[in-house]
């Protein structure tokens, strides 16, 4: 059976899922085939298309079979579900138990999708390289900040599987604190919508794409990577850009927004206003939604349009 035949049969057995869920699953496993570059081995790992489809449907429904329940230590009574099968790790948490979401990733590809509860699924990461913890105070921490073997991207490695992490975030969740840090990897949100009181987003040399957020207090930091943010950034927003690129697209009233700027050799754009070179700019009065921007040698582009 060829890869194309396998994926076509897989698609035919996912008809019970929504179109978005089908597309997400097919893209995920298609990318996995591409990265592994060993179709026979991957088919043997996944089993028949029917078997893989059954596993996907069960996960989407949060009805995983062979799930091991564990109770954490006395300081943290929150329970979670976990399964380890053929290199797959799966964790699930009730949304009512999570107040703060703290994410830190190094050289992995991370995708966030919408669902009923919080969940984490990984492939290509050893269990000891992944840290998942829900504290009694409601802090859900997910990280792979331990050293990652960069041979994942080496031509000398026969099975070049990029570490992948799939995170499910409840639709419309309201968080007290949302922290997200990306090193040399990539984080992309697809179809999620959330709000927070305090947000801190940072990218080093990687890529961060975060859409449909609404925050009251936000800090954005970009080193040499790329950051794309969309939604609403209210009250105070601090932006620091080194040598990277930052694009911020907001759906809110531009008349309620102001900014101050310190710029080195980079470029700054605020709607139709453009500034570059070494300069400082301070408006006389801060409006209720204010952006404080430090731009070194990179570029910061803020576009604010109120949708009718």
C-alpha positions in Angstrom: 0.0 0.0 0.0 1.3 3.4 -0.9 1.3 6.4 1.4 -1.4 8.1 -0.7 -3.6 5.0 -0.5 -3.1 4.7 3.2 -4.1 8.4 3.8 -7.1 8.1 1.5 -8.4 5.1 3.4 -7.7 6.9 6.7 -9.8 9.8 5.4 -12.7 7.5 4.5 -12.7 6.1 8.1 -12.9 9.6 9.7 -16.3 10.5 8.4 -17.7 10.7 12.0 -15.5 13.7 12.7 -16.1 17.3 11.7 -14.4 18.5 8.5 -12.0 20.6 10.6 -11.1 17.6 12.7 -10.6 15.5 9.7 -8.3 18.0 8.0 -6.3 18.5 11.2 -5.7 14.8 11.6 -4.9 14.2 8.0 -2.4 17.1 8.0 -0.8 15.9 11.2 -0.2 12.3 9.9 0.7 13.4 6.4 3.5 15.6 7.9 4.5 12.7 10.1 5.0 10.5 7.0 7.0 13.3 5.3 9.3 13.8 8.3 9.9 10.1 8.9 10.7 9.3 5.2 10.1 5.6 5.8 6.5 4.7 4.8 6.6 1.0 5.6 7.9 1.6 9.1 5.3 4.2 9.8 2.4 2.1 8.5 3.6 -0.8 10.7 3.7 1.6 13.7 0.2 3.0 13.1 -1.4 -0.2 12.0 -4.1 -0.4 9.4 -5.9 2.9 8.4 -9.0 1.5 10.1 -7.1 1.0 13.4 -5.5 4.4 13.2 -8.8 6.1 12.5 -10.4 4.4 15.5 -7.7 5.7 17.7 -8.1 9.3 16.3 -11.9 9.2 16.8 -11.5 8.0 20.4 -9.0 10.7 21.2 -11.2 13.4 19.6 -14.0 12.3 21.8 -11.8 12.2 24.9 -12.7 8.5 25.3 -9.3 7.0 25.1 -9.0 3.3 25.8 -6.3 1.9 27.9 -6.0 5.2 29.8 -4.0 5.1 33.1 -5.3 7.4 35.8 -2.8 8.7 38.2 -3.2 10.7 41.4 -0.5 13.3 42.0 1.3 13.9 45.3 -0.4 15.3 48.4 0.4 18.9 47.5 -1.5 18.6 44.2 -4.7 16.6 44.2 -5.6 17.3 40.6 -5.9 14.1 38.5 -5.1 13.6 34.9 -5.2 10.9 32.3 -2.1 9.7 30.6 -1.3 7.1 27.9 2.1 6.0 26.5 1.8 3.9 23.4 4.3 3.7 20.5 6.0 6.9 21.4 2.7 8.9 22.0 2.1 10.7 25.2 -1.4 12.0 26.0 -2.6 14.1 28.9 -6.0 15.6 29.6 -7.2 18.1 32.2 -10.7 19.5 33.0 -11.0 23.2 32.0 -12.5 24.0 35.4 -9.2 23.1 37.1 -7.0 25.5 35.0 -6.6 29.2 35.8 -3.1 29.9 34.4 -1.5 28.4 31.2 2.3 28.4 31.2 3.9 27.1 28.0 7.7 26.9 27.3 9.1 25.1 24.3 12.5 24.7 22.7 13.0 23.0 19.3 9.6 21.5 18.7 6.7 22.1 16.4 3.6 23.0 18.5 0.1 23.4 17.2 -2.8 24.6 19.4 -6.4 23.6 18.5 -9.8 24.1 20.1 -11.6 21.5 22.1 -13.7 20.8 25.2 -10.9 20.4 27.8 -7.1 21.0 28.0 -5.1 18.2 26.4 -1.5 17.5 25.4 -0.4 14.9 22.8 3.2 14.5 21.7 5.2 12.5 19.2 9.0 12.3 18.8 9.7 13.4 22.4 11.0 11.1 25.1 8.8 11.1 28.2 11.6 12.5 30.3 12.0 15.5 27.9 8.4 16.6 28.4 7.2 18.3 31.6 3.4 18.5 32.2 2.1 19.6 35.5 -1.1 20.9 37.0 -0.7 22.5 40.4 -3.3 22.8 43.1 -3.4 26.6 42.4 -4.5 25.9 38.8 -1.2 26.4 37.0 -1.0 24.2 34.0 2.7 24.0 32.9 3.8 22.4 29.7 7.4 22.5 28.6 10.2 20.6 26.8 12.9 23.0 27.9 15.4 20.2 28.5 18.0 19.7 25.8 16.6 18.4 22.5 18.8 16.4 20.2 19.2 18.4 17.0 20.0 15.2 15.1 16.2 15.3 14.4 17.1 17.5 11.5 20.3 15.7 10.4 20.6 14.0 7.0 22.6 11.3 8.8 19.5 10.3 10.8 17.4 7.7 9.0 14.3 8.5 11.0 14.1 12.3 11.0 11.0 12.8 13.1 10.6 16.4 14.3 9.3 16.6 17.9 5.6 17.5 17.7 3.3 18.7 20.3 -0.5 19.1 19.9 -2.2 21.2 22.6 -6.0 21.4 22.9 -7.4 24.6 24.5 -11.1 24.9 25.5 -13.0 27.3 23.2 -13.5 30.7 24.7 -11.5 30.0 27.9 -10.8 32.9 30.1 -7.4 32.7 31.8 -5.9 34.8 34.6 -2.4 34.4 33.2 -1.2 33.1 29.8 2.6 32.7 29.3 4.1 31.3 26.1 7.8 31.0 25.2 9.3 29.6 22.0 13.0 29.0 21.5 14.0 27.7 18.0 10.8 25.9 17.3 7.4 26.9 16.0 4.0 27.5 17.7 0.8 28.1 15.7 -2.8 28.4 16.9 -5.6 27.1 14.7 -9.2 27.9 15.5 -8.8 28.8 19.1 -10.2 31.8 20.9 -9.3 32.8 24.4 -8.9 35.8 26.7 -6.5 36.5 29.6 -5.8 39.2 32.2 -2.0 39.0 32.0 -0.2 37.7 29.0 3.5 37.2 28.3 4.6 35.9 24.9 8.3 35.5 23.8 10.1 34.1 20.8 13.8 33.6 20.4 14.9 32.4 17.0 11.6 30.6 16.2 8.2 31.4 14.9 5.1 32.2 16.9 1.6 32.6 15.4 -1.2 33.3 17.9 -4.6 34.4 16.7 -8.0 35.4 18.2 -6.7 36.4 21.6 -8.0 39.2 23.9 -5.8 40.5 26.7 -5.9 43.2 29.3 -2.2 43.4 30.0 0.4 42.0 27.5 4.1 41.7 27.0 5.5 40.8 23.6 9.2 40.0 23.1 10.9 38.9 19.9 14.6 38.2 19.5 15.7 37.0 16.1 12.5 35.1 15.2 9.1 36.0 13.9 5.9 36.8 15.8 2.3 37.2 14.5 -0.4 38.2 16.9 -4.1 39.0 16.2 -7.2 39.8 18.2 -7.5 42.5 20.9 -4.7 44.0 23.1 -6.3 46.3 25.7 -4.9 48.6 28.3 -1.1 48.4 28.4 1.0 46.4 25.9 4.8 46.4 26.0 6.6 45.4 22.8 10.3 44.6 22.6 11.9 43.6 19.3 15.6 42.9 18.8 16.4 41.7 15.2 13.2 39.9 14.5 9.9 40.6 12.8 6.7 41.4 14.6 3.2 41.7 13.0 0.3 42.7 15.2 -3.2 42.8 13.7 -6.0 44.0 16.0 -9.7 44.4 15.8 -10.5 47.4 18.0 -11.0 51.1 18.0 -7.9 52.9 16.7 -9.1 56.2 18.3 -8.6 54.5 21.7 -5.0 53.6 21.0 -1.7 55.5 21.5 2.0 54.6 21.5 5.5 55.6 22.5 8.5 54.4 20.6 12.3 53.9 21.0 13.9 52.7 17.8 17.5 51.9 16.8 18.1 50.9 13.2 14.9 49.1 12.7 11.5 49.9 11.2 8.2 50.7 12.8 4.7 51.0 11.4 1.5 52.0 13.1 -1.3 51.8 10.5 -0.2 54.3 7.9 2.4 55.9 10.1 6.0 54.8 9.3 9.2 55.5 11.3 12.7 54.2 11.0 16.2 55.0 12.1 17.4 56.1 15.5 14.7 58.1 17.2 12.3 58.4 20.1 8.7 59.3 20.0 6.3 60.0 22.9 2.7 61.1 22.7 1.5 63.7 25.1 -1.4 61.7 26.6 -1.7 58.0 26.8 -5.1 56.7 25.7 -6.8 53.8 27.4 -5.1 51.3 25.1 -1.4 52.1 25.0 1.6 50.4 23.2 5.1 51.0 24.5 7.5 49.9 21.8 11.3 49.2 21.8 12.6 48.3 18.4 16.3 47.6 17.8 17.3 46.4 14.4 14.1 44.5 13.6 10.6 45.5 12.4 7.4 46.1 14.2 4.1 46.5 12.3 0.9 47.3 14.2 -2.3 47.4 12.2 -5.6 48.3 13.9 -8.9 48.0 12.1 -12.3 47.8 13.7 -14.4 45.3 11.8 -18.0 46.5 11.1 
